[in-house]
Amino acid sequence: MKLPFLNLKRYIVLECVTNHQGVFDNVPVEKSKKAMRSGQKDEYYKPIHDFTYCWSRINTARVSVTIPNPCEMRFQADGEGIVNYGVADKQVVEVDFDHDGDPAYGLDKSMCMTKIHMPWRFNEETGVTFVMARHIENRTPMNIVSGVMQYKHFSQVNIFNAVSNFANKYKVDYKEPLVSLYPLSDLPLHVEVKCDKDRFEKIDQQDYNPHFFASGLKRTCSHAMQAGR
């Protein structure tokens, strides 16, 4: 969407870039443009009073951004502490266990933390904070960790999913809405979705950590805010 030249920063522009044409054509990141799934009906075909017409539910769709699942995923635990996964296309989605056992998450031995790497890079120039949370229409047993992100200094789109170590298995369907992003701002949100390998690479190279710990990113953001005062 092309914005007016003289917008005086009255918009939040979330730039969403992928380097994969198939993802761009079939499962793009997008703002919700239609109503969510309708509610159930009783035997008299009258709507049951449920969450369908809730103002909060409708408004959630209006102000949020949806990140859908770009390919099928499977998670399985054998009940003895071993969790396995599978993805339909490893060039599109990657999963790792780098944060399993991380004390910051406070998980005990009954849960295993997985990190899902999405084929997107996000950029947003003002530094507005976004809340990432499980999508209201995600129908899977995924236990997605909510959090806040800024895409001015960090561009990767990662989803943390805690998997129970008890014997279980489930599949996440292609195009399943995984998470929503909510900007913590009253400004209108515009989403620019692109398939651009050069832009993807440029954003990816800008997004690096020169320090051993994430505190380095905190210092970078702090310096940037001081410079902008």
C-alpha atoms as an extended CHARMM CRD file, in Angstrom:
* protein
*
       229  EXT
         1         1  MET       CA              0.0000000000        0.0000000000        0.0000000000  PROA      1               0.0000000000
         2         2  LYS       CA              1.4360000000        3.3630000000       -1.0340000000  PROA      2               0.0000000000
         3         3  LEU       CA              1.2520000000        5.9520000000        1.6950000000  PROA      3               0.0000000000
         4         4  PRO       CA              0.9480000000        9.7050000000        1.2190000000  PROA      4               0.0000000000
         5         5  PHE       CA              4.2840000000       11.4900000000        1.1410000000  PROA      5               0.0000000000
         6         6  LEU       CA              3.2480000000       13.9870000000        3.8070000000  PROA      6               0.0000000000
         7         7  ASN       CA              2.0210000000       11.5330000000        6.3920000000  PROA      7               0.0000000000
         8         8  LEU       CA              4.0460000000       13.1700000000        9.2030000000  PROA      8               0.0000000000
         9         9  LYS       CA              4.6020000000        9.7360000000       10.7580000000  PROA      9               0.0000000000
        10        10  ARG       CA              0.8750000000        9.3200000000       11.3430000000  PROA      10              0.0000000000
        11        11  TYR       CA              1.1860000000        5.7040000000       10.2900000000  PROA      11              0.0000000000
        12        12  ILE       CA              2.9500000000        2.6160000000       11.5310000000  PROA      12              0.0000000000
        13        13  VAL       CA              4.4030000000        0.7410000000        8.5700000000  PROA      13              0.0000000000
        14        14  LEU       CA              5.3680000000       -2.8880000000        9.1850000000  PROA      14              0.0000000000
        15        15  GLU       CA              7.5620000000       -4.0910000000        6.3220000000  PROA      15              0.0000000000
        16        16  CYS       CA              7.3370000000       -7.8800000000        5.9510000000  PROA      16              0.0000000000
        17        17  VAL       CA              9.8970000000       -9.3750000000        3.5760000000  PROA      17              0.0000000000
        18        18  THR       CA             10.3670000000      -12.9810000000        2.4940000000  PROA      18              0.0000000000
        19        19  ASN       CA             12.8940000000      -14.4680000000        0.0930000000  PROA      19              0.0000000000
        20        20  HSD       CA             10.5820000000      -17.3110000000       -0.9230000000  PROA      20              0.0000000000
        21        21  GLN       CA              8.1590000000      -16.7550000000       -3.7970000000  PROA      21              0.0000000000
        22        22  GLY       CA              5.8810000000      -19.6260000000       -2.8220000000  PROA      22              0.0000000000
        23        23  VAL       CA              5.4230000000      -18.2540000000        0.6930000000  PROA      23              0.0000000000
        24        24  PHE       CA              4.6900000000      -14.7880000000       -0.6970000000  PROA      24              0.0000000000
        25        25  ASP       CA              2.1050000000      -16.0880000000       -3.1830000000  PROA      25              0.0000000000
        26        26  ASN       CA              0.2830000000      -18.5310000000       -0.9140000000  PROA      26              0.0000000000
        27        27  VAL       CA              0.7110000000      -17.6880000000        2.7830000000  PROA      27              0.0000000000
        28        28  PRO       CA              1.5710000000      -14.0070000000        3.1580000000  PROA      28              0.0000000000
        29        29  VAL       CA              1.5370000000      -12.1230000000        6.4210000000  PROA      29              0.0000000000
        30        30  GLU       CA             -1.5980000000       -9.9670000000        6.4010000000  PROA      30              0.0000000000
        31        31  LYS       CA             -3.9790000000       -7.8370000000        8.3560000000  PROA      31              0.0000000000
        32        32  SER       CA             -7.3310000000       -9.4610000000        8.9620000000  PROA      32              0.0000000000
        33        33  LYS       CA             -9.7290000000       -8.2860000000        6.2460000000  PROA      33              0.0000000000
        34        34  LYS       CA            -12.6640000000      -10.5840000000        6.8920000000  PROA      34              0.0000000000
        35        35  ALA       CA            -14.6320000000      -11.8690000000        9.8240000000  PROA      35              0.0000000000
        36        36  MET       CA            -13.2630000000      -14.8370000000       11.7170000000  PROA      36              0.0000000000
        37        37  ARG       CA            -14.9800000000      -18.2170000000       11.6470000000  PROA      37              0.0000000000
        38        38  SER       CA            -18.6720000000      -17.9400000000       12.4000000000  PROA      38              0.0000000000
        39        39  GLY       CA            -20.2080000000      -19.4220000000       15.5250000000  PROA      39              0.0000000000
        40        40  GLN       CA            -22.2750000000      -22.5940000000       15.8330000000  PROA      40              0.0000000000
        41        41  LYS       CA            -26.0380000000      -22.7380000000       15.3390000000  PROA      41              0.0000000000
        42        42  ASP       CA            -28.6370000000      -24.7310000000       17.2260000000  PROA      42              0.0000000000
        43        43  GLU       CA            -31.3110000000      -27.0100000000       15.7900000000  PROA      43              0.0000000000
        44        44  TYR       CA            -33.5480000000      -23.9900000000       15.0840000000  PROA      44              0.0000000000
        45        45  TYR       CA            -30.7890000000      -22.3150000000       13.0250000000  PROA      45              0.0000000000
        46        46  LYS       CA            -30.5520000000      -19.4290000000       15.4310000000  PROA      46              0.0000000000
        47        47  PRO       CA            -27.0980000000      -18.1980000000       16.3720000000  PROA      47              0.0000000000
        48        48  ILE       CA            -25.9490000000      -19.4140000000       19.7510000000  PROA      48              0.0000000000
        49        49  HSD       CA            -24.7200000000      -16.6280000000       22.0220000000  PROA      49              0.0000000000
        50        50  ASP       CA            -20.9980000000      -17.2180000000       21.8030000000  PROA      50              0.0000000000
        51        51  PHE       CA            -17.8340000000      -15.2710000000       21.0300000000  PROA      51              0.0000000000
        52        52  THR       CA            -18.7270000000      -14.7110000000       17.3740000000  PROA      52              0.0000000000
        53        53  TYR       CA            -20.2050000000      -11.2440000000       17.7770000000  PROA      53              0.0000000000
        54        54  CYS       CA            -18.0630000000      -10.1100000000       20.7010000000  PROA      54              0.0000000000
        55        55  TRP       CA            -16.7590000000       -6.5790000000       20.1380000000  PROA      55              0.0000000000
        56        56  SER       CA            -13.3360000000       -7.5390000000       21.4750000000  PROA      56              0.0000000000
        57        57  ARG       CA            -13.1040000000      -10.4370000000       19.0200000000  PROA      57              0.0000000000
        58        58  ILE       CA            -14.0970000000       -8.2790000000       16.0590000000  PROA      58              0.0000000000
        59        59  ASN       CA            -11.7410000000       -5.4810000000       17.0490000000  PROA      59              0.0000000000
        60        60  THR       CA             -8.9170000000       -7.9720000000       17.5280000000  PROA      60              0.0000000000
        61        61  ALA       CA             -9.2010000000       -8.9520000000       13.8780000000  PROA      61              0.0000000000
        62        62  ARG       CA             -9.2320000000       -5.3080000000       12.8250000000  PROA      62              0.0000000000
        63        63  VAL       CA             -6.0370000000       -4.1900000000       14.5600000000  PROA      63              0.0000000000
        64        64  SER       CA             -3.8860000000       -7.3210000000       14.4240000000  PROA      64              0.0000000000
        65        65  VAL       CA             -1.5230000000       -8.9280000000       11.9320000000  PROA      65              0.0000000000
        66        66  THR       CA             -1.7200000000      -12.6570000000       11.2540000000  PROA      66              0.0000000000
        67        67  ILE       CA              1.2750000000      -14.9040000000       10.6000000000  PROA      67              0.0000000000
        68        68  PRO       CA              0.0660000000      -18.1720000000        9.0220000000  PROA      68              0.0000000000
        69        69  ASN       CA              1.8810000000      -21.4990000000        8.9210000000  PROA      69              0.0000000000
        70        70  PRO       CA              3.8280000000      -21.7130000000        5.6310000000  PROA      70              0.0000000000
        71        71  CYS       CA              4.0700000000      -25.5300000000        5.6130000000  PROA      71              0.0000000000
        72        72  GLU       CA              2.8760000000      -28.5160000000        7.6170000000  PROA      72              0.0000000000
        73        73  MET       CA              4.6270000000      -29.2080000000       10.9230000000  PROA      73              0.0000000000
        74        74  ARG       CA              4.4480000000      -32.1620000000       13.2830000000  PROA      74              0.0000000000
        75        75  PHE       CA              5.4700000000      -32.4750000000       16.9150000000  PROA      75              0.0000000000
        76        76  GLN       CA              5.6970000000      -35.7300000000       18.8240000000  PROA      76              0.0000000000
        77        77  ALA       CA              6.8290000000      -36.7250000000       22.3340000000  PROA      77              0.0000000000
        78        78  ASP       CA              7.4780000000      -40.3380000000       23.3160000000  PROA      78              0.0000000000
        79        79  GLY       CA              6.6530000000      -39.8820000000       26.9960000000  PROA      79              0.0000000000
        80        80  GLU       CA             10.2520000000      -40.4810000000       28.0760000000  PROA      80              0.0000000000
        81        81  GLY       CA             11.5920000000      -36.9720000000       27.5690000000  PROA      81              0.0000000000
        82        82  ILE       CA             12.2780000000      -37.1620000000       23.8290000000  PROA      82              0.0000000000
        83        83  VAL       CA             10.5260000000      -34.6540000000       21.5600000000  PROA      83              0.0000000000
        84        84  ASN       CA             10.7580000000      -34.9070000000       17.7840000000  PROA      84              0.0000000000
        85        85  TYR       CA              9.4480000000      -32.6930000000       15.0430000000  PROA      85              0.0000000000
        86        86  GLY       CA              9.0270000000      -32.6830000000       11.2950000000  PROA      86              0.0000000000
        87        87  VAL       CA              8.4200000000      -29.9570000000        8.7300000000  PROA      87              0.0000000000
        88        88  ALA       CA              7.1840000000      -30.4230000000        5.1820000000  PROA      88              0.0000000000
        89        89  ASP       CA              9.8420000000      -28.1070000000        3.7260000000  PROA      89              0.0000000000
        90        90  LYS       CA             13.0340000000      -27.3930000000        5.6840000000  PROA      90              0.0000000000
        91        91  GLN       CA             13.9210000000      -24.5960000000        3.2590000000  PROA      91              0.0000000000
        92        92  VAL       CA             10.8670000000      -22.7150000000        4.4810000000  PROA      92              0.0000000000
        93        93  VAL       CA             10.6540000000      -23.4880000000        8.2080000000  PROA      93              0.0000000000
        94        94  GLU       CA             13.3430000000      -24.4790000000       10.7080000000  PROA      94              0.0000000000
        95        95  VAL       CA             12.8860000000      -25.7300000000       14.2710000000  PROA      95              0.0000000000
        96        96  ASP       CA             15.5580000000      -25.9460000000       16.9570000000  PROA      96              0.0000000000
        97        97  PHE       CA             15.8570000000      -26.7650000000       20.6600000000  PROA      97              0.0000000000
        98        98  ASP       CA             18.4560000000      -24.1200000000       21.5130000000  PROA      98              0.0000000000
        99        99  HSD       CA             16.3220000000      -22.6800000000       24.3160000000  PROA      99              0.0000000000
       100       100  ASP       CA             15.1670000000      -25.9400000000       25.8480000000  PROA      100             0.0000000000
       101       101  GLY       CA             16.2700000000      -25.9300000000       29.4650000000  PROA      101             0.0000000000
       102       102  ASP       CA             16.7770000000      -22.1680000000       29.4170000000  PROA      102             0.0000000000
       103       103  PRO       CA             16.0640000000      -21.0510000000       33.0130000000  PROA      103             0.0000000000
       104       104  ALA       CA             14.5700000000      -17.8050000000       31.7120000000  PROA      104             0.0000000000
       105       105  TYR       CA             11.4700000000      -19.7520000000       30.6460000000  PROA      105             0.0000000000
       106       106  GLY       CA             11.1440000000      -21.5740000000       33.9460000000  PROA      106             0.0000000000
       107       107  LEU       CA              9.9860000000      -24.8250000000       32.3440000000  PROA      107             0.0000000000
       108       108  ASP       CA             10.3040000000      -28.0810000000       34.2550000000  PROA      108             0.0000000000
       109       109  LYS       CA             11.0250000000      -31.5020000000       32.8070000000  PROA      109             0.0000000000
       110       110  SER       CA              7.4170000000      -31.9080000000       31.6840000000  PROA      110             0.0000000000
       111       111  MET       CA              7.8710000000      -29.3410000000       28.8850000000  PROA      111             0.0000000000
       112       112  CYS       CA             10.3030000000      -28.9100000000       26.0060000000  PROA      112             0.0000000000
       113       113  MET       CA             10.8720000000      -25.5060000000       24.3980000000  PROA      113             0.0000000000
       114       114  THR       CA             11.0820000000      -25.3920000000       20.6100000000  PROA      114             0.0000000000
       115       115  LYS       CA             11.9450000000      -22.3720000000       18.4910000000  PROA      115             0.0000000000
       116       116  ILE       CA             10.2610000000      -22.0770000000       15.0830000000  PROA      116             0.0000000000
       117       117  HSD       CA             12.0870000000      -19.8980000000       12.5520000000  PROA      117             0.0000000000
       118       118  MET       CA              9.6720000000      -18.2980000000       10.0910000000  PROA      118             0.0000000000
       119       119  PRO       CA             10.7010000000      -17.3170000000        6.5180000000  PROA      119             0.0000000000
       120       120  TRP       CA             10.1980000000      -13.5940000000        7.1750000000  PROA      120             0.0000000000
       121       121  ARG       CA             12.1640000000      -10.5120000000        8.1240000000  PROA      121             0.0000000000
       122       122  PHE       CA             10.2450000000       -7.5890000000        9.6200000000  PROA      122             0.0000000000
       123       123  ASN       CA             11.2500000000       -3.9410000000        9.7100000000  PROA      123             0.0000000000
       124       124  GLU       CA              9.5150000000       -0.9950000000       11.3840000000  PROA      124             0.0000000000
       125       125  GLU       CA             11.2620000000        2.3680000000       11.6310000000  PROA      125             0.0000000000
       126       126  THR       CA              9.6230000000        4.0490000000       14.6230000000  PROA      126             0.0000000000
       127       127  GLY       CA             10.4740000000        1.3650000000       17.1790000000  PROA      127             0.0000000000
       128       128  VAL       CA              6.8820000000        0.7790000000       18.2570000000  PROA      128             0.0000000000
       129       129  THR       CA              6.3890000000       -2.2960000000       20.4490000000  PROA      129             0.0000000000
       130       130  PHE       CA              4.3690000000       -5.2570000000       19.1870000000  PROA      130             0.0000000000
       131       131  VAL       CA              2.8170000000       -8.0000000000       21.2850000000  PROA      131             0.0000000000
       132       132  MET       CA              3.1240000000      -11.4630000000       19.7540000000  PROA      132             0.0000000000
       133       133  ALA       CA              0.5360000000      -13.9600000000       20.9930000000  PROA      133             0.0000000000
       134       134  ARG       CA             -1.1080000000      -17.1920000000       19.9490000000  PROA      134             0.0000000000
       135       135  HSD       CA             -3.7180000000      -16.5120000000       17.2690000000  PROA      135             0.0000000000
       136       136  ILE       CA             -7.3120000000      -16.7120000000       18.4620000000  PROA      136             0.0000000000
       137       137  GLU       CA             -8.0760000000      -19.1700000000       15.6300000000  PROA      137             0.0000000000
       138       138  ASN       CA             -5.0910000000      -21.4490000000       16.1450000000  PROA      138             0.0000000000
       139       139  ARG       CA             -6.8660000000      -24.8090000000       16.5680000000  PROA      139             0.0000000000
       140       140  THR       CA             -3.7970000000      -26.8560000000       17.5030000000  PROA      140             0.0000000000
       141       141  PRO       CA             -2.3970000000      -27.9280000000       20.9040000000  PROA      141             0.0000000000
       142       142  MET       CA              0.5220000000      -25.5220000000       20.4150000000  PROA      142             0.0000000000
       143       143  ASN       CA              1.5820000000      -23.7640000000       23.6270000000  PROA      143             0.0000000000
       144       144  ILE       CA              2.9570000000      -20.5300000000       22.1750000000  PROA      144             0.0000000000
       145       145  VAL       CA              4.8940000000      -18.1930000000       24.4310000000  PROA      145             0.0000000000
       146       146  SER       CA              3.6640000000      -14.5910000000       24.2630000000  PROA      146             0.0000000000
       147       147  GLY       CA              6.1000000000      -11.6960000000       24.2430000000  PROA      147             0.0000000000
       148       148  VAL       CA              6.8620000000       -8.1690000000       23.0420000000  PROA      148             0.0000000000
       149       149  MET       CA              9.0450000000       -7.2600000000       20.0850000000  PROA      149             0.0000000000
       150       150  GLN       CA             10.4280000000       -4.2130000000       18.3140000000  PROA      150             0.0000000000
       151       151  TYR       CA             11.3770000000       -4.5630000000       14.6750000000  PROA      151             0.0000000000
       152       152  LYS       CA             13.6090000000       -1.5200000000       14.4220000000  PROA      152             0.0000000000
       153       153  HSD       CA             16.7160000000       -3.3160000000       15.6720000000  PROA      153             0.0000000000
       154       154  PHE       CA             15.6320000000       -6.9380000000       15.3640000000  PROA      154             0.0000000000
       155       155  SER       CA             14.0530000000       -8.4450000000       12.2760000000  PROA      155             0.0000000000
       156       156  GLN       CA             13.7760000000      -12.1900000000       12.7750000000  PROA      156             0.0000000000
       157       157  VAL       CA             10.3470000000      -13.7360000000       13.2200000000  PROA      157             0.0000000000
       158       158  ASN       CA             10.6010000000      -16.6200000000       15.6740000000  PROA      158             0.0000000000
       159       159  ILE       CA              7.8080000000      -18.4450000000       17.4670000000  PROA      159             0.0000000000
       160       160  PHE       CA              8.4970000000      -20.2190000000       20.7530000000  PROA      160             0.0000000000
       161       161  ASN       CA              6.3460000000      -23.3050000000       21.2210000000  PROA      161             0.0000000000
       162       162  ALA       CA              6.4450000000      -25.3430000000       24.4390000000  PROA      162             0.0000000000
       163       163  VAL       CA              5.7480000000      -29.0310000000       23.7800000000  PROA      163             0.0000000000
       164       164  SER       CA              4.5840000000      -31.3720000000       26.5240000000  PROA      164             0.0000000000
       165       165  ASN       CA              6.9800000000      -34.2580000000       27.2060000000  PROA      165             0.0000000000
       166       166  PHE       CA              4.0670000000      -36.5590000000       27.9520000000  PROA      166             0.0000000000
       167       167  ALA       CA              3.2880000000      -39.0020000000       25.1500000000  PROA      167             0.0000000000
       168       168  ASN       CA              1.4390000000      -36.9880000000       22.5220000000  PROA      168             0.0000000000
       169       169  LYS       CA              1.5790000000      -35.9330000000       18.9150000000  PROA      169             0.0000000000
       170       170  TYR       CA             -0.1130000000      -33.3370000000       16.7680000000  PROA      170             0.0000000000
       171       171  LYS       CA              0.0710000000      -31.7400000000       13.3460000000  PROA      171             0.0000000000
       172       172  VAL       CA             -0.0480000000      -28.0590000000       12.4800000000  PROA      172             0.0000000000
       173       173  ASP       CA             -1.8210000000      -27.6870000000        9.1470000000  PROA      173             0.0000000000
       174       174  TYR       CA             -0.6300000000      -25.6360000000        6.2290000000  PROA      174             0.0000000000
       175       175  LYS       CA             -2.0480000000      -22.0760000000        6.4370000000  PROA      175             0.0000000000
       176       176  GLU       CA             -3.0930000000      -22.5050000000       10.0690000000  PROA      176             0.0000000000
       177       177  PRO       CA             -3.0190000000      -19.0350000000       11.6990000000  PROA      177             0.0000000000
       178       178  LEU       CA             -0.1800000000      -19.3280000000       14.2130000000  PROA      178             0.0000000000
       179       179  VAL       CA              0.2690000000      -15.9880000000       15.9560000000  PROA      179             0.0000000000
       180       180  SER       CA             -1.0520000000      -12.4470000000       15.9340000000  PROA      180             0.0000000000
       181       181  LEU       CA              0.9090000000       -9.2180000000       16.2690000000  PROA      181             0.0000000000
       182       182  TYR       CA             -0.6670000000       -6.2810000000       18.0860000000  PROA      182             0.0000000000
       183       183  PRO       CA              0.9930000000       -2.8510000000       17.9020000000  PROA      183             0.0000000000
       184       184  LEU       CA              0.9450000000       -0.9770000000       21.2220000000  PROA      184             0.0000000000
       185       185  SER       CA             -0.0690000000        2.2610000000       19.5480000000  PROA      185             0.0000000000
       186       186  ASP       CA             -3.2110000000        4.1120000000       18.4960000000  PROA      186             0.0000000000
       187       187  LEU       CA             -1.7010000000        4.9710000000       15.1070000000  PROA      187             0.0000000000
       188       188  PRO       CA             -3.1040000000        3.1890000000       12.0410000000  PROA      188             0.0000000000
       189       189  LEU       CA             -1.1040000000        0.1320000000       11.0310000000  PROA      189             0.0000000000
       190       190  HSD       CA             -0.1700000000       -0.5530000000        7.4160000000  PROA      190             0.0000000000
       191       191  VAL       CA              1.4560000000       -3.8030000000        6.3170000000  PROA      191             0.0000000000
       192       192  GLU       CA              3.7880000000       -3.9330000000        3.3130000000  PROA      192             0.0000000000
       193       193  VAL       CA              4.4350000000       -7.5120000000        2.1890000000  PROA      193             0.0000000000
       194       194  LYS       CA              7.2720000000       -8.1480000000       -0.2550000000  PROA      194             0.0000000000
       195       195  CYS       CA              9.1740000000      -10.9830000000       -1.8960000000  PROA      195             0.0000000000
       196       196  ASP       CA             12.5960000000       -9.4430000000       -2.3610000000  PROA      196             0.0000000000
       197       197  LYS       CA             15.7430000000      -11.5070000000       -1.8550000000  PROA      197             0.0000000000
       198       198  ASP       CA             18.0620000000       -8.4830000000       -1.8630000000  PROA      198             0.0000000000
       199       199  ARG       CA             15.9540000000       -6.6080000000        0.6960000000  PROA      199             0.0000000000
       200       200  PHE       CA             15.6440000000       -9.7660000000        2.7990000000  PROA      200             0.0000000000
       201       201  GLU       CA             19.4210000000      -10.1660000000        2.8030000000  PROA      201             0.0000000000
       202       202  LYS       CA             20.0010000000       -6.5100000000        3.6520000000  PROA      202             0.0000000000
       203       203  ILE       CA             17.6320000000       -6.5870000000        6.6190000000  PROA      203             0.0000000000
       204       204  ASP       CA             19.1090000000       -9.9030000000        7.7200000000  PROA      204             0.0000000000
       205       205  GLN       CA             22.6590000000       -8.5290000000        7.6890000000  PROA      205             0.0000000000
       206       206  GLN       CA             21.6300000000       -5.4500000000        9.6580000000  PROA      206             0.0000000000
       207       207  ASP       CA             20.1770000000       -7.7660000000       12.2760000000  PROA      207             0.0000000000
       208       208  TYR       CA             23.2660000000       -9.1050000000       14.0190000000  PROA      208             0.0000000000
       209       209  ASN       CA             24.5010000000       -9.2190000000       17.5980000000  PROA      209             0.0000000000
       210       210  PRO       CA             28.0450000000       -7.9220000000       18.2200000000  PROA      210             0.0000000000
       211       211  HSD       CA             27.8170000000       -8.9830000000       21.8680000000  PROA      211             0.0000000000
       212       212  PHE       CA             27.6010000000      -12.3510000000       23.5920000000  PROA      212             0.0000000000
       213       213  PHE       CA             24.3620000000      -11.4920000000       25.3450000000  PROA      213             0.0000000000
       214       214  ALA       CA             21.0850000000       -9.8010000000       24.4330000000  PROA      214             0.0000000000
       215       215  SER       CA             22.0830000000       -6.9450000000       26.7430000000  PROA      215             0.0000000000
       216       216  GLY       CA             24.0400000000       -5.6630000000       23.7720000000  PROA      216             0.0000000000
       217       217  LEU       CA             20.7720000000       -5.1000000000       21.9330000000  PROA      217             0.0000000000
       218       218  LYS       CA             19.4380000000       -3.2260000000       24.9600000000  PROA      218             0.0000000000
       219       219  ARG       CA             22.4230000000       -0.8870000000       24.8390000000  PROA      219             0.0000000000
       220       220  THR       CA             21.9180000000       -0.3720000000       21.1050000000  PROA      220             0.0000000000
       221       221  CYS       CA             18.2460000000        0.5620000000       21.6090000000  PROA      221             0.0000000000
       222       222  SER       CA             19.1240000000        2.8210000000       24.5390000000  PROA      222             0.0000000000
       223       223  HSD       CA             21.7370000000        4.7020000000       22.5230000000  PROA      223             0.0000000000
       224       224  ALA       CA             19.3350000000        5.0790000000       19.6060000000  PROA      224             0.0000000000
       225       225  MET       CA             16.6290000000        6.5280000000       21.8540000000  PROA      225             0.0000000000
       226       226  GLN       CA             19.0760000000        8.9660000000       23.4340000000  PROA      226             0.0000000000
       227       227  ALA       CA             20.2270000000       10.1140000000       20.0140000000  PROA      227             0.0000000000
       228       228  GLY       CA             16.6360000000       10.7540000000       19.0050000000  PROA      228             0.0000000000
       229       229  ARG       CA             15.7960000000       12.9520000000       21.9850000000  PROA      229             0.0000000000
